[in-house]
């Protein structure tokens, strides 16, 4: 049977909404047929004619105005789409997407059957928006214009979802369709916010996710969505310098992902391998900041280049060599900047490095001789060796450019370094400026003097209670 407008109407009346797909790679034949019919050999139906035609079909008894508007938008897209130019068709595409989204906002209408269509169209829209935004200079549009518009559309649906406290369930399949896609929407919005360089907008999404959720346990959501949520939450915490929270979420995301695969099969699952690399990109530096010692021999199965990169950094930090740490940061500055990691590493790594430097001094000089003190002069010499040519007070101002690497640290900052380590809880001791000494407990156990970084961070910066439901 030949497909025509009447067949299309029959499909819609039978709730065969899968035909409302914009993707020409999947639905091109149907769109082409409708385009030919709507143009009627050069005598195209105008917008008013299409509206009247849709209204005359009396969908849902004519009571659902937004549904008629959405069907009209789809037919206008079919009539005018240019298969050779996404830019020429962008207004049609995004108008239909917005109208489809509007149909889902009011739960008093039978919108459940449109949810799968919304997901399929969203999976088409986001890559398209990203591609158009990549050419914003040639198109003479604002940077991130299409992705920003997409996020506004999706956020309207997210905001429309309400939790029903009387119908909270522990079974995902018992949720209404809109509730089922809640975490999907959260992840899509947060991914877009990171891509458009506005991660601060994630705060509202994370804050409102649980109040909107009618699922008793987070673990009942699809596993892939759980992994993505934890990954994005970890990145958000990292950007806000909440290091321990970031590590916990990124590590849990990594563990869940590993549960879907095993090392021998990684090369057979490229999507899983890509996602593992995506998480490790942030998990490893976050772990280093809290003193985690990674099994790089194991992690090298997943991403040997990244492992080589960070194993060098870990070695430099644990040897207390700030100059080598700075050289590493310079070498990978562009990559770290792109990943929004440079600033936090610049801020946090020096004190972590100094912590290990002072630890070496205490073990090799103080404890070996039965002393419970460190002279400032000894620390100053150690700092001079650690900082090297990046020592601020040794720079020749007339020939050297001050940078983010050499404009801060100096071997003259002995007391500042020691007091900061004490305030951070990395060093248990007291400074006596008049005597130029740092005095600590008399013991042979270095852990009594310098507790593990993770232990101190855990006690000073507890995990966010709002995330406790993720672990239930």
C-alpha positions as CSV (number, residue, x, y, z in Angstrom):
1,X,0.0,0.0,0.0
2,X,1.3,3.5,-0.9
3,X,1.9,5.8,2.0
4,X,0.1,9.1,2.0
5,X,-1.3,11.8,4.3
6,X,-4.3,9.8,5.1
7,X,-2.1,6.9,6.2
8,X,-0.1,9.3,8.3
9,X,-3.2,10.5,10.0
10,X,-4.3,6.9,10.6
11,X,-0.9,6.1,12.2
12,X,-1.2,9.1,14.5
13,X,-4.8,8.1,15.5
14,X,-3.5,4.6,16.3
15,X,-0.7,6.2,18.5
16,X,2.0,5.0,16.2
17,X,4.2,8.0,17.2
18,X,7.4,6.4,16.0
19,X,6.8,8.0,12.6
20,X,7.4,11.5,14.2
21,X,11.1,11.1,13.9
22,X,13.1,13.9,12.4
23,X,16.2,11.8,11.6
24,X,16.3,11.4,7.8
25,X,18.7,8.5,8.1
26,X,16.0,6.6,9.9
27,X,12.8,8.2,8.7
28,X,13.8,9.8,5.4
29,X,11.6,7.7,3.2
30,X,8.4,8.7,5.1
31,X,9.5,12.4,5.2
32,X,10.1,12.4,1.4
33,X,6.7,10.9,0.7
34,X,5.0,13.5,2.9
35,X,7.1,16.3,1.4
36,X,5.9,15.2,-2.1
37,X,2.3,15.1,-1.0
38,X,2.4,18.4,0.9
39,X,4.0,20.2,-2.1
40,X,1.5,18.6,-4.5
41,X,3.6,19.0,-7.6
42,X,4.6,22.6,-6.9
43,X,1.3,23.7,-5.2
44,X,2.5,23.5,-1.6
45,X,0.0,23.6,1.3
46,X,0.6,26.8,3.2
47,X,0.9,26.9,7.0
48,X,-2.8,27.8,7.4
49,X,-3.9,24.9,5.2
50,X,-1.8,22.5,7.2
51,X,-3.2,23.8,10.5
52,X,-6.7,23.5,9.2
53,X,-6.0,20.0,7.9
54,X,-4.6,18.9,11.3
55,X,-7.5,20.4,13.2
56,X,-10.0,18.7,10.9
57,X,-8.6,15.3,11.9
58,X,-10.0,15.8,15.4
59,X,-7.0,14.2,17.2
60,X,-7.9,13.4,20.8
61,X,-11.3,14.9,20.3
62,X,-9.8,18.3,19.4
63,X,-9.1,19.0,23.1
64,X,-5.3,18.8,23.0
65,X,-4.2,22.0,21.3
66,X,-0.5,21.4,21.9
67,X,-0.7,18.0,20.2
68,X,-2.2,19.6,17.1
69,X,0.5,22.3,17.1
70,X,3.2,19.5,17.3
71,X,1.7,17.6,14.4
72,X,1.5,20.8,12.4
73,X,5.2,21.5,13.1
74,X,6.1,18.0,12.0
75,X,4.2,18.4,8.7
76,X,5.8,21.8,8.1
77,X,9.2,20.2,8.6
78,X,8.3,17.4,6.1
79,X,7.2,20.1,3.6
80,X,10.2,22.4,3.8
81,X,13.2,20.3,5.1
82,X,16.3,20.6,3.0
83,X,18.1,17.2,3.3
84,X,21.4,18.8,2.2
85,X,21.5,21.5,4.8
86,X,20.9,21.2,8.6
87,X,21.4,25.0,8.9
88,X,18.6,25.7,6.4
89,X,16.3,23.4,8.3
90,X,17.4,24.3,11.8
91,X,14.4,26.6,12.5
92,X,12.0,23.8,11.5
93,X,13.8,21.2,13.5
94,X,14.0,23.2,16.7
95,X,10.4,24.4,16.4
96,X,9.2,20.9,16.2
97,X,11.4,19.8,19.1
98,X,10.0,22.6,21.2
99,X,6.4,21.8,20.3
100,X,7.0,18.1,21.0
101,X,8.4,19.0,24.4
102,X,5.4,21.2,25.2
103,X,3.1,18.2,24.7
104,X,4.8,16.5,27.6
105,X,4.5,19.3,30.1
106,X,0.9,18.7,31.1
107,X,0.2,15.3,32.7
108,X,-3.6,15.7,32.3
109,X,-3.2,14.7,28.7
110,X,-2.2,11.2,27.4
111,X,1.5,12.2,26.8
112,X,3.1,9.0,28.0
113,X,3.2,7.5,24.5
114,X,5.2,10.5,23.3
115,X,8.1,10.0,25.8
116,X,10.0,7.4,23.6
117,X,9.6,9.8,20.6
118,X,11.1,12.7,22.7
119,X,14.1,10.5,23.7
120,X,14.7,9.5,20.1
121,X,14.4,13.1,18.8
122,X,16.7,14.3,21.7
123,X,19.3,11.8,20.6
124,X,19.1,13.4,17.1
125,X,18.9,17.0,18.3
126,X,21.9,17.2,20.6
127,X,24.6,16.0,18.1
128,X,23.0,18.3,15.5
129,X,23.1,21.3,17.9
130,X,26.7,20.5,18.7
131,X,27.6,20.3,15.1
132,X,25.9,23.7,14.3
133,X,27.6,25.3,17.3
134,X,31.0,24.1,16.0
135,X,30.5,26.3,13.0
136,X,29.2,29.4,14.9
137,X,31.8,31.7,13.3
138,X,30.8,30.8,9.7
139,X,27.1,30.8,10.6
140,X,27.5,34.2,12.4
141,X,25.6,33.1,15.5
142,X,26.5,33.2,19.2
143,X,28.8,30.6,20.6
144,X,26.9,27.6,22.0
145,X,23.6,29.1,20.7
146,X,21.9,25.8,19.6
147,X,23.0,23.8,22.7
148,X,21.9,26.6,25.0
149,X,18.5,26.6,23.2
150,X,18.3,22.8,23.5
151,X,19.0,23.0,27.3
152,X,16.2,25.5,27.7
153,X,13.8,23.1,26.0
154,X,14.9,20.1,28.0
155,X,14.8,22.1,31.3
156,X,11.1,22.9,30.8
157,X,10.4,19.2,30.8
158,X,12.6,18.6,33.8
159,X,10.9,21.4,35.7
160,X,7.4,19.9,34.9
161,X,8.2,16.6,36.5
162,X,6.7,16.4,40.0
163,X,7.2,13.7,42.6
164,X,4.2,11.9,44.0
165,X,5.1,11.1,47.6
166,X,2.1,8.7,47.8
167,X,3.2,6.6,44.9
168,X,6.9,6.2,45.7
169,X,8.1,2.8,44.3
170,X,11.1,0.6,44.5
171,X,10.5,-0.8,41.0
172,X,11.7,1.3,38.1
173,X,9.2,-0.3,35.6
174,X,6.3,0.9,37.8
175,X,7.1,4.5,37.3
176,X,5.2,6.7,34.9
177,X,7.2,7.2,31.7
178,X,8.1,10.8,32.5
179,X,9.5,9.7,35.9
180,X,11.5,7.0,34.1
181,X,13.4,9.6,32.0
182,X,14.1,11.9,35.0
183,X,17.7,10.8,35.4
184,X,18.1,10.8,31.6
185,X,17.1,14.4,31.5
186,X,19.3,15.3,34.4
187,X,22.3,13.8,32.6
188,X,21.5,15.4,29.3
189,X,21.2,18.9,30.9
190,X,24.4,18.6,33.0
191,X,26.3,17.3,30.0
192,X,25.1,20.3,28.0
193,X,26.0,22.7,30.8
194,X,29.5,21.4,30.9
195,X,29.8,21.6,27.1
196,X,28.6,25.2,26.9
197,X,31.0,26.2,29.7
198,X,28.3,26.9,32.3
199,X,28.8,24.1,34.8
200,X,27.4,26.3,37.6
201,X,24.0,25.7,36.1
202,X,24.3,22.1,37.2
203,X,23.8,23.1,40.8
204,X,20.0,23.6,40.4
205,X,19.7,20.3,38.6
206,X,21.5,18.3,41.2
207,X,19.6,20.0,44.0
208,X,16.2,19.3,42.5
209,X,16.8,15.8,41.2
210,X,16.0,13.9,44.4
211,X,12.9,16.0,45.4
212,X,11.4,15.2,41.9
213,X,12.2,11.5,42.1
214,X,9.5,9.0,42.8
215,X,11.9,6.1,42.9
216,X,12.9,5.0,46.4
217,X,16.4,3.9,45.6
218,X,18.8,5.5,43.2
219,X,20.3,2.1,42.5
220,X,17.0,1.1,40.7
221,X,17.7,3.5,37.8
222,X,19.4,2.0,34.7
223,X,23.0,1.3,35.5
224,X,24.4,3.4,32.5
225,X,22.5,6.4,33.8
226,X,23.7,5.9,37.4
227,X,27.3,5.8,36.0
228,X,26.8,9.0,34.0
229,X,25.2,10.8,36.9
230,X,28.0,10.0,39.4
231,X,30.6,11.0,36.8
232,X,29.0,14.4,36.2
233,X,28.5,15.0,39.9
234,X,32.1,14.1,40.6
235,X,33.2,16.6,37.9
236,X,31.0,19.3,39.4
237,X,32.4,18.7,42.9
238,X,36.0,18.9,41.4
239,X,35.3,22.3,39.8
240,X,34.1,23.5,43.2
241,X,37.2,22.2,45.0
242,X,35.2,19.6,47.0
243,X,37.9,17.0,46.4
244,X,36.8,14.2,48.6
245,X,33.2,14.3,47.3
246,X,34.6,14.4,43.8
247,X,36.8,11.4,44.3
248,X,33.9,9.3,45.9
249,X,31.6,9.9,43.0
250,X,34.2,9.4,40.3
251,X,35.4,6.3,42.0
252,X,31.9,4.8,42.4
253,X,31.2,5.6,38.7
254,X,34.4,3.8,37.7
255,X,33.6,0.8,39.9
256,X,30.1,0.5,38.4
257,X,31.5,0.8,34.9
258,X,34.1,-1.9,35.6
259,X,31.2,-4.1,36.7
260,X,30.0,-4.1,33.1
261,X,33.3,-5.4,31.7
262,X,36.5,-7.1,32.5
263,X,40.1,-6.3,31.5
264,X,40.4,-9.1,28.8
265,X,37.2,-7.9,27.1
266,X,37.9,-4.1,27.1
267,X,39.3,-4.0,23.6
268,X,36.1,-5.7,22.4
269,X,33.9,-3.0,23.8
270,X,35.0,0.4,22.4
271,X,32.2,2.4,24.0
272,X,33.0,1.0,27.5
273,X,36.7,1.7,26.9
274,X,35.9,5.3,25.9
275,X,33.8,5.8,29.0
276,X,36.5,4.3,31.2
277,X,39.1,6.7,29.8
278,X,36.6,9.6,30.3
279,X,36.3,8.8,34.0
280,X,40.0,8.1,34.6
281,X,40.8,11.6,33.1
282,X,39.3,13.1,36.3
283,X,39.5,10.2,38.8
284,X,43.3,9.9,38.7
285,X,44.2,13.6,39.3
286,X,41.5,13.8,42.0
287,X,42.9,10.7,43.7
288,X,46.4,12.2,43.6
289,X,45.1,15.3,45.4
290,X,43.9,13.3,48.4
291,X,47.0,11.1,48.5
292,X,45.7,8.0,46.8
293,X,48.4,5.7,45.5
294,X,47.1,4.2,42.3
295,X,47.9,0.7,40.9
296,X,49.1,2.1,37.6
297,X,50.1,-1.4,36.4
298,X,46.4,-2.3,36.5
299,X,45.1,1.0,35.1
300,X,47.5,0.8,32.2
301,X,45.3,-1.8,30.6
302,X,42.7,0.9,30.1
303,X,44.7,4.0,29.1
304,X,48.5,3.5,29.0
305,X,49.2,7.1,27.8
306,X,47.3,8.7,30.7
307,X,48.8,6.2,33.2
308,X,52.3,7.1,32.0
309,X,51.4,10.8,32.3
310,X,50.1,10.6,35.9
311,X,52.6,8.0,37.2
312,X,55.3,10.6,36.5
313,X,53.4,13.2,38.4
314,X,52.7,10.9,41.4
315,X,56.4,10.1,41.5
316,X,57.4,13.8,41.5
317,X,54.9,14.6,44.2
318,X,56.0,11.8,46.5
319,X,59.7,12.7,46.0
320,X,58.8,16.2,47.2
321,X,60.2,17.8,44.0
322,X,58.1,20.9,43.3
323,X,60.2,21.9,40.3
324,X,59.5,18.6,38.5
325,X,55.8,19.0,39.4
326,X,55.8,22.5,37.8
327,X,57.6,21.1,34.8
328,X,54.9,18.5,34.5
329,X,52.2,21.1,34.7
330,X,53.9,23.2,32.0
331,X,54.2,20.2,29.7
332,X,50.5,19.3,29.9
333,X,49.2,22.8,30.5
334,X,47.0,22.9,27.3
335,X,45.4,19.5,28.0
336,X,44.8,20.4,31.7
337,X,43.4,23.8,30.8
338,X,40.9,22.2,28.4
339,X,39.8,19.8,31.0
340,X,39.4,22.5,33.7
341,X,42.1,20.8,35.8
342,X,45.0,23.2,35.6
343,X,43.7,25.7,38.2
344,X,42.9,23.2,40.9
345,X,46.2,21.3,40.4
346,X,48.1,24.5,40.6
347,X,46.3,25.4,43.8
348,X,46.5,22.0,45.6
349,X,49.6,20.2,44.4
350,X,52.3,22.4,46.0
351,X,51.1,21.8,49.6
352,X,50.7,18.0,48.8
353,X,54.3,18.1,47.4
354,X,55.6,20.0,50.4
355,X,53.9,17.5,52.7
356,X,56.0,14.7,51.3
357,X,59.1,16.9,51.3
358,X,58.8,17.6,55.0
359,X,57.9,14.0,55.7
360,X,61.3,12.9,54.1
361,X,63.1,15.5,56.2
362,X,61.5,14.2,59.4
363,X,62.1,10.6,58.6
364,X,65.7,11.0,57.4
365,X,66.9,13.8,59.7
366,X,64.8,14.1,62.8
367,X,63.6,10.5,63.5
368,X,66.9,8.9,62.5
369,X,68.7,11.0,65.2
370,X,65.9,10.7,67.8
371,X,65.0,14.4,67.4
372,X,61.5,15.9,67.6
373,X,62.2,19.1,65.8
374,X,63.1,20.6,62.4
375,X,65.3,23.7,62.1
376,X,64.0,26.4,59.7
377,X,67.4,26.5,58.0
378,X,67.2,22.8,57.1
379,X,63.7,23.2,55.7
380,X,64.9,26.3,53.8
381,X,67.6,24.3,52.1
382,X,65.2,21.5,51.3
383,X,62.7,24.0,49.8
384,X,65.5,25.6,47.7
385,X,66.3,22.2,46.2
386,X,62.6,21.3,45.7
387,X,61.6,24.6,44.1
388,X,64.8,24.9,42.0
389,X,65.0,27.6,39.4
390,X,61.3,28.5,40.0
391,X,62.2,30.1,43.3
392,X,60.6,33.5,43.2
393,X,63.2,35.4,45.2
394,X,66.1,34.0,43.0
395,X,64.6,35.3,39.8
396,X,66.4,38.0,37.8
397,X,63.5,40.5,37.3
398,X,65.2,42.1,34.3
399,X,65.4,38.8,32.3
400,X,62.8,36.5,33.7
401,X,59.0,36.6,33.0
402,X,56.9,36.0,36.1
403,X,54.5,33.1,35.5
404,X,52.0,31.1,37.4
405,X,54.7,28.6,38.0
406,X,57.6,30.8,39.3
407,X,55.8,33.7,40.8
408,X,54.6,32.2,44.1
409,X,57.0,29.7,45.8
410,X,60.2,30.6,47.6
411,X,62.7,29.0,49.9
412,X,62.2,32.0,52.2
413,X,58.6,30.9,52.9
414,X,59.6,28.3,55.5
415,X,57.3,29.3,58.3
416,X,54.5,29.9,55.9
417,X,54.8,26.4,54.5
418,X,55.1,24.8,57.9
419,X,52.1,26.7,59.4
420,X,50.0,25.9,56.4
421,X,50.8,22.2,56.7
422,X,49.8,22.4,60.4
423,X,46.6,24.2,59.7
424,X,45.7,21.7,57.0
425,X,46.3,18.9,59.5
426,X,49.1,17.4,57.4
427,X,51.6,18.1,60.1
428,X,51.1,17.8,63.9
429,X,53.5,20.2,65.4
430,X,54.1,23.8,66.5
431,X,56.3,26.5,65.1
432,X,58.5,28.7,67.3
433,X,59.6,31.7,65.1
434,X,62.1,33.1,67.7
435,X,63.9,29.8,67.9
436,X,63.4,29.1,64.2
437,X,62.2,25.6,64.9
438,X,59.2,23.3,64.2
439,X,58.6,21.0,67.2
440,X,56.5,17.9,67.1
441,X,55.7,14.8,69.2
442,X,58.6,12.6,70.1
443,X,57.9,9.3,68.4
444,X,59.3,6.8,66.0
445,X,56.0,6.5,64.1
446,X,55.8,9.0,61.3
447,X,52.0,8.6,61.0
448,X,51.7,10.2,64.5
449,X,53.4,13.3,63.1
450,X,52.1,13.4,59.6
451,X,48.8,11.5,59.1
452,X,47.6,10.4,55.7
453,X,46.2,13.1,53.5
454,X,43.0,11.2,52.9
455,X,42.5,10.8,56.7
456,X,42.8,14.6,57.3
457,X,40.6,15.6,54.3
458,X,37.9,13.1,55.5
459,X,37.8,14.6,59.0
460,X,37.9,18.2,57.9
461,X,35.6,18.0,54.8
462,X,32.9,15.3,55.4
463,X,30.9,14.0,52.5
464,X,27.7,15.8,51.4
465,X,24.8,14.4,53.3
466,X,22.5,15.1,50.3
467,X,24.3,12.3,48.4
468,X,23.6,9.6,51.0
469,X,20.5,8.4,49.1
470,X,22.9,7.4,46.2
471,X,24.4,4.7,48.5
472,X,21.1,3.3,50.0
